[in-house]
């Protein structure tokens, strides 16, 4: 406000100066004649300027007084508010101080109470220690008296008690095992019968046991000489081109083909038949025929694999896996065609998976590929399950399918439902009557091993392998094995058979215990 007043004074002074200059200018310009009029006008202007400056000064003074008054009121109001806030803060601090004092008083009282409780606990502990010491003295004295009366030491009594408890626990555990197993078997049998029955009912494939032909019939024995050729050059060319041994012996009108690779053996068979029909048998023609037949067999293998995938509605299979699948057409296992078996396992696995609410497409795929390792098992070391697992992983099959292939003979632990489904479907396909045949010596040895393993357990009197080796009937002594132990014995024998033997399907272990009552009529 003072700055405004200063501006006003400066403006008034400037006006006076301008007026004086105007009077001087007028007096010098217009002369003395008009000097009087100019002076009167100048005086009028000066009076007006003075009047305006006085008014401006008065207004400025009034504004300054109003501003001072307003400022004083605001300062007084702010000071009142601050005083009010200070009084409120002082009251809160005083209340808090009183609250802290009350808390301190309560805390002191609580500390005194804790001290009294601590002293009471110390007294009680001292008393308890005295009682415990007295108790131990009484126990020791009583134990000595009991040992003296019983005539055995404490350790011996503990040992007898432990053995008694162990026997009782075994009996109770065996009884509980029997009850649980019976209950589980009843439920599982119902569900399994339904699922397996449904799967077998829905599958109606014609089953024909195929095997690889290893004998080629000749139109006459004279053809043997032409096949051998001069100094054996024709037969050497055949063996070199096919990788198969040609055995020409005294067998009338027949040539035996010998080799581990079933595809090569098929190429050799077809090539020899074509040469016999063609009639031109010499090394050049042999190489030409073998080359053409090899292409023909490769085409058949590819088409067979593709057809198998198409029949099962399986897509996006790697071309190399399709070739391996097709080559299974020329492979047999216990007289059972492996490709036909794989397709059958795929159908069964898909049906079982559908019944269980699992992925039927994935189950069919795993079932079809589960024996893929058999296509190369004669070339690579290892079990066909692990070989197939490696090939499936190499050609980027789903990890669950890869694991199911490796676990279908429990070469690795079964972890998923798909593993169990493929294993069950494989057992169903192989266990069907007439599905597989077995060499007599191997069959007899398997039965003998079954009886030998069963007879090796304590309490077994006789063991009989029945139903073509699919069940072992075990007779036990009723004086050495009770009913509860019979269930445990059956489980132990089944585990031993699983560890020591290889067999198709499953073997039922039945333990029979008789109780005979004998009386004589006199």
Buried (B, 14 or more C-beta within 10 A) or exposed (E): EEEEBEEBEEBBEEBBEEBEEBBEEBBEEEEEEEBEEBEEBBEEBBEEBEEBBEEBBEEBEEEBEEEEEEEEEEEEEEEEEEEEEEEEEEEEEEEEEEEEEEEEEEEEEEEEEEEEEEEEEEEEEEEEEEEEEEEEEEEEEEEEEEBEEEEEEEEEBEEEEEEEEEEEEEBEEBBEBBEEBEEEEEEEEEEEEEBBEBBEEEBEEEBEBBEBBBEBEBEEEEBBEBBBBEEEEBBBBBBEBBBBBBBBEEEEEBBEBEBEBBBBBBBBBBBBBBBBEEEEBBBEBBBBBBEEBBEBBBEBBBEBBBBBBEEBEBEEBBEEBBBBBBBBBBBBBBBBBBBBBBBBBBBBBBBBBBBBEBBBBBBBBBBBBBBBBBBBBEEEEEEBBBBBBBBBBEBEBBEBBBBBBBBBBEBBEBEBBBBBBBBBBBBBBBEBEEBBEBEEEEEEEBBEBBBEBBEEBEBBBEBBBEEEBBBBBBBBEBEEBBBBBBBBBBBEBBEBBEEEEEBBBBBEBBBEBEEEEEEEEE
